[in-house]
């Protein structure tokens, strides 16, 4: 699978105004990520990688003993939204950049945090190597990402009507651990958890994904417009599994703590 980075940037730029209205899962995962460590012991310069609209940035500001925080995102409008939430926080610096090409000096960061953002990177092995480059000795990488069981119901429903990729693929915990080892990280701790979210309809699920900027962004995807008939066939296949007039969508979240 090859992710289209131009479309990723466009999708998240367009979603900056709607993201917070549907980001309940992202906030819950972000809180769990910080609860997995003692945030009060965090100090020095911290990087929020793929900061989005700034939820985790704000949590780091409130609960860590930081000297400075860098909020980095590929979408300028996301950064502007983050900055608008904390205009008087002089300890926050904002960088519009791709997580796969960090414009940071080596050994300049004490801790890297990323909440449900690294799944949009093409080459995680390269990303982890670069993150290790910017981390100071004894620094740590703490992140969450989606696992392969994410949206398996939607993927299965699409598979009943055509053979195109309509749902992004995600790395497994074993693959993530291997990439981290290859990048030189030690003592990696990985924990997977399933979140099951109910929706009144498939349309509501797809609308939420659009508002999050998380619609399908695979390069080389089906260039033909999906017809109403094909879409309805997919929806019918999905809704065969309704329970109490609701569908369910699975989100597998993998939390990782890796030390240099």
Secondary structure, 3 states (H helix, E strand, C coil): CCECHHHHHHHHHHCCCCHHHHCHHHHHHHHHHHHCCCHHHCEEEEEEECCCCCHHHHHHHHHCEEEEEEEEECCHHHHHHHHHHCCCCCCEEEEECCCCCCCCCCCCEEEEEEECCHHHCCCHHHHHHHHHHHEEEEEEEEEEEECCCCCHHHHHHHHCCCCCCCCCCCCCHHHHHHHHHHHCCEEEEEEEEEEEEEECCHHHHHHHHHHHCCCCCECCCCCCCCCHHHHHHHHHHHHCCCECCEEEEEEEEEEEEEEC
